[in-house]
Amino acid sequence: MKKKKNIQYLIGDVVGLLLCFFVFIIPFLFMILNSLKERREANKLSLSLPAVPQWKNFAEVIKTNDYQIFTAFKNSFILTIGAVLCLVICCSMAGYVIQRRKDRTTKVANTLIMMGLMIPAAVLPTIWVMQSIHLYKTMPGMILIETALQIPFTTMLYRGFMSSIPVELEEAAFIDGCTPSHMFRTIVFPLLKPVTSTVIILDAVTIFNDFTNPLYFFPGKENITVQLTLYNFMGQFSSAYNMLFADVLLITIPMLIIFLIFNNKIVDGMVAGSVKG
């Protein structure tokens, strides 16, 4: 019986690895191969080796529109760092309050926040509001948009993790005369390090790779983000797929490296609050 189960586990592992290979490795290999081809060869969109590797494609992508990709990386990093900082500060406090307090106001607030996971953002009303408060086409406005969109999921992660922190620690701090704000900063927040690492990585990848929201709420040549640089190589009548795939690789590599390095922290932070006690 045990040997039969081991064989079943082995078969499951092999099937899982094959699925991962076809779903993740082959598309990535497809992009790499086509990014090294000439334009006519790449437009065939085949999974074949390039006749002559065109490493200069990456240099051409960097030089496009007077080194626009550097401006895009700068905007994307500022947007990502600003939004992630806002999310960590706001959602850690929100998750703490929602988990610890059980009154009607907290339940209503929790319901409203969770509704954000189901209700999509309305583009035109949001643009109208941003124009009214003079935040349209500005970096602070875009940071607020990204923060608002990620608040429900991030608050849910913090709230789940808070259930694994003993209430007795806070009670002891209150007895020693610690104020609520000081107690959260010095005792509770340091204990949130695992889920904070998860939040930083997941939200950073999501915001850095966001395409539609900067397109709607942050237009302008000077406001371009890394995902919008893809428009440089896609047109209505012609497309340069070799340059497009080279651009995709350049803008994917930073977040891919971060994801691979901190992959274990993502899993630990998400499951740490799932079991109490």
C-alpha positions as CSV (number, residue, x, y, z in Angstrom):
1,M,0.0,0.0,0.0
2,K,2.8,2.4,0.9
3,K,4.7,1.6,-2.3
4,K,1.5,2.3,-4.3
5,K,1.1,5.7,-2.6
6,N,4.7,6.6,-3.3
7,I,4.2,5.7,-7.0
8,Q,1.1,7.9,-7.1
9,Y,3.0,10.8,-5.5
10,L,5.8,10.4,-8.0
11,I,3.4,10.4,-10.9
12,G,1.7,13.6,-9.5
13,D,5.1,15.3,-9.1
14,V,6.0,14.4,-12.7
15,V,2.7,15.7,-14.1
16,G,3.0,18.9,-12.0
17,L,6.6,19.5,-13.3
18,L,5.4,18.9,-16.9
19,L,2.6,21.3,-16.5
20,C,4.9,24.0,-15.1
21,F,7.3,23.4,-17.9
22,F,4.6,23.9,-20.6
23,V,2.9,26.8,-18.8
24,F,5.9,28.8,-17.6
25,I,9.2,27.6,-19.2
26,I,8.1,27.3,-22.8
27,P,6.5,30.8,-23.1
28,F,9.6,32.3,-21.4
29,L,11.9,30.4,-23.8
30,F,9.7,31.5,-26.7
31,M,10.2,35.2,-25.8
32,I,14.0,34.7,-25.4
33,L,14.4,33.0,-28.8
34,N,12.2,35.6,-30.7
35,S,13.9,38.5,-29.0
36,L,17.2,37.4,-30.6
37,K,15.8,37.2,-34.1
38,E,15.6,39.7,-37.0
39,R,12.2,41.4,-37.4
40,R,11.0,39.3,-40.4
41,E,12.1,36.1,-38.7
42,A,10.5,37.0,-35.3
43,N,7.2,37.9,-37.0
44,K,6.7,34.3,-37.8
45,L,6.3,33.7,-34.0
46,S,8.0,30.3,-34.2
47,L,9.8,28.4,-31.4
48,S,13.0,28.0,-33.5
49,L,16.5,29.1,-32.9
50,P,17.6,32.4,-34.5
51,A,19.7,32.1,-37.6
52,V,22.1,34.7,-36.2
53,P,21.5,35.9,-32.6
54,Q,20.7,39.6,-32.7
55,W,21.9,40.8,-29.3
56,K,21.7,44.4,-30.6
57,N,17.9,44.2,-30.2
58,F,18.3,44.9,-26.5
59,A,20.5,47.9,-27.2
60,E,17.9,49.2,-29.7
61,V,15.1,48.8,-27.2
62,I,17.1,50.8,-24.6
63,K,17.9,53.6,-27.2
64,T,14.2,53.8,-28.5
65,N,12.7,57.3,-28.1
66,D,15.8,58.8,-26.6
67,Y,16.3,56.2,-23.9
68,Q,12.7,56.4,-22.8
69,I,12.9,53.1,-20.9
70,F,15.0,54.8,-18.2
71,T,12.2,57.3,-17.6
72,A,9.8,54.4,-17.5
73,F,11.8,52.5,-14.9
74,K,12.1,55.7,-12.8
75,N,8.4,56.3,-12.9
76,S,7.6,52.6,-12.2
77,F,10.0,52.4,-9.2
78,I,8.7,55.7,-7.7
79,L,5.1,54.5,-8.2
80,T,5.8,51.0,-6.7
81,I,7.8,52.2,-3.7
82,G,5.3,55.0,-2.9
83,A,2.2,52.7,-3.1
84,V,3.8,49.9,-1.2
85,L,4.8,52.2,1.7
86,C,1.2,53.5,1.9
87,L,-0.2,50.0,1.8
88,V,2.1,48.7,4.6
89,I,1.4,51.6,6.9
90,C,-2.4,51.8,6.3
91,C,-3.3,48.2,5.9
92,S,-1.2,47.0,8.9
93,M,-3.1,49.3,11.1
94,A,-6.5,48.5,9.5
95,G,-5.9,44.8,9.8
96,Y,-4.9,45.2,13.4
97,V,-8.1,47.1,14.3
98,I,-10.4,44.9,12.4
99,Q,-9.0,41.8,13.9
100,R,-9.0,43.0,17.5
101,R,-12.2,45.0,17.7
102,K,-15.6,43.3,17.3
103,D,-18.1,46.2,17.3
104,R,-20.6,47.0,14.6
105,T,-18.5,49.9,13.1
106,T,-15.6,47.5,12.6
107,K,-17.8,44.9,11.0
108,V,-19.2,47.5,8.6
109,A,-15.7,48.7,7.7
110,N,-14.5,45.1,7.1
111,T,-17.5,44.5,4.8
112,L,-16.8,47.6,2.8
113,I,-13.1,46.8,2.5
114,M,-13.8,43.2,1.4
115,M,-16.3,44.4,-1.2
116,G,-13.4,46.0,-2.9
117,L,-12.3,42.5,-3.9
118,M,-15.5,42.0,-5.9
119,I,-16.4,45.4,-7.3
120,P,-14.2,46.7,-10.1
121,A,-13.0,50.3,-10.2
122,A,-15.0,52.7,-12.4
123,V,-12.6,54.5,-14.7
124,L,-14.6,57.6,-15.8
125,P,-15.9,58.6,-12.4
126,T,-12.4,58.1,-10.9
127,I,-10.9,60.4,-13.6
128,W,-13.6,63.0,-12.9
129,V,-12.8,62.9,-9.2
130,M,-9.0,63.1,-9.8
131,Q,-9.5,66.1,-12.1
132,S,-11.7,67.8,-9.5
133,I,-8.9,67.5,-6.9
134,H,-6.1,68.2,-9.4
135,L,-4.5,64.8,-9.1
136,Y,-5.1,63.6,-12.6
137,K,-1.8,62.9,-14.5
138,T,0.2,63.3,-11.3
139,M,2.4,60.8,-9.5
140,P,0.7,61.3,-6.1
141,G,-2.7,60.6,-7.7
142,M,-1.4,57.5,-9.4
143,I,0.1,56.3,-6.1
144,L,-3.3,56.8,-4.4
145,I,-5.0,54.8,-7.2
146,E,-2.7,51.8,-6.8
147,T,-3.0,52.0,-3.1
148,A,-6.8,52.0,-3.1
149,L,-6.9,49.1,-5.5
150,Q,-4.6,46.9,-3.3
151,I,-6.1,47.8,0.1
152,P,-8.7,45.0,0.3
153,F,-6.3,42.1,-0.5
154,T,-3.5,43.6,1.7
155,T,-5.8,44.3,4.6
156,M,-7.1,40.7,4.4
157,L,-3.5,39.4,4.6
158,Y,-2.7,41.5,7.7
159,R,-6.0,40.6,9.4
160,G,-5.4,36.9,8.9
161,F,-1.9,37.1,10.3
162,M,-3.0,39.2,13.3
163,S,-5.0,36.2,14.6
164,S,-1.7,34.3,15.2
165,I,-0.4,37.1,17.6
166,P,-1.3,36.5,21.2
167,V,-3.5,39.2,22.8
168,E,-1.7,38.7,26.1
169,L,1.3,40.6,24.6
170,E,-0.8,43.7,24.2
171,E,-2.5,43.3,27.5
172,A,0.9,43.2,29.2
173,A,2.0,46.3,27.3
174,F,-1.2,48.2,28.5
175,I,-0.5,47.2,32.1
176,D,3.0,48.6,31.8
177,G,1.5,51.9,30.7
178,C,2.1,51.6,27.0
179,T,-0.1,53.8,24.7
180,P,-1.9,52.1,21.8
181,S,0.1,53.9,19.2
182,H,3.4,53.1,20.9
183,M,2.4,49.6,21.5
184,F,1.6,49.0,17.8
185,R,4.9,50.5,16.7
186,T,7.2,48.7,19.1
187,I,5.4,45.4,19.8
188,V,2.8,44.5,17.2
189,F,4.4,45.8,13.9
190,P,7.7,44.1,14.4
191,L,5.8,40.8,14.8
192,L,4.2,41.4,11.4
193,K,7.5,41.0,9.6
194,P,6.6,37.8,7.7
195,V,3.4,39.0,6.3
196,T,4.9,42.5,5.6
197,S,7.5,40.7,3.5
198,T,4.7,39.0,1.6
199,V,2.8,42.2,1.1
200,I,5.8,44.1,-0.1
201,I,6.7,41.4,-2.7
202,L,3.2,40.7,-4.0
203,D,2.1,44.3,-4.1
204,A,5.4,45.4,-5.7
205,V,5.1,42.9,-8.5
206,T,1.4,43.7,-9.1
207,I,1.9,47.5,-9.2
208,F,5.2,47.4,-11.2
209,N,3.5,45.2,-13.8
210,D,0.3,47.2,-13.9
211,F,-0.7,48.2,-17.5
212,T,-4.3,49.4,-17.5
213,N,-4.3,51.9,-14.6
214,P,-1.3,54.0,-15.7
215,L,-2.8,53.9,-19.2
216,Y,-6.1,55.5,-17.9
217,F,-5.0,57.6,-15.0
218,F,-1.4,58.5,-15.7
219,P,-1.2,59.4,-19.5
220,G,1.6,61.4,-21.0
221,K,5.0,60.8,-22.5
222,E,6.8,62.0,-19.4
223,N,4.6,59.8,-17.2
224,I,5.3,56.5,-19.1
225,T,5.8,53.4,-17.0
226,V,7.6,50.2,-18.1
227,Q,4.5,48.4,-19.3
228,L,3.5,51.2,-21.5
229,T,6.8,51.1,-23.4
230,L,5.4,48.0,-25.2
231,Y,3.4,50.5,-27.3
232,N,6.7,51.5,-28.9
233,F,6.8,48.3,-30.8
234,M,3.1,47.5,-31.5
235,G,1.2,49.3,-34.2
236,Q,-2.1,49.1,-36.0
237,F,-0.4,48.1,-39.3
238,S,3.0,46.7,-38.3
239,S,4.7,45.3,-35.3
240,A,8.3,44.5,-34.4
241,Y,8.0,41.3,-32.3
242,N,11.7,40.9,-31.8
243,M,11.9,44.4,-30.2
244,L,8.6,43.7,-28.3
245,F,9.9,40.5,-26.7
246,A,13.3,42.1,-25.9
247,D,11.4,44.9,-24.2
248,V,9.2,42.4,-22.3
249,L,12.3,40.6,-21.0
250,L,14.0,43.8,-19.9
251,I,11.0,45.0,-17.9
252,T,10.3,41.5,-16.5
253,I,13.7,40.6,-15.2
254,P,13.8,42.9,-12.1
255,M,10.5,41.7,-10.6
256,L,11.3,38.1,-11.6
257,I,14.6,38.2,-9.7
258,I,12.8,39.6,-6.6
259,F,10.1,37.0,-6.9
260,L,12.5,34.1,-7.1
261,I,14.7,35.3,-4.2
262,F,11.8,35.9,-1.8
263,N,9.5,33.1,-3.0
264,N,9.7,31.3,0.3
265,K,8.8,34.4,2.3
266,I,5.6,34.8,0.2
267,V,4.4,31.4,1.1
268,D,5.4,31.7,4.8
269,G,3.6,35.1,5.1
270,M,0.4,33.9,3.5
271,V,0.0,30.7,5.5
272,A,1.4,31.9,8.9
273,G,-1.9,33.3,10.0
274,S,-4.0,30.4,8.7
275,V,-3.5,28.3,11.8
276,K,-4.0,29.8,15.3
277,G,-2.3,28.4,18.3
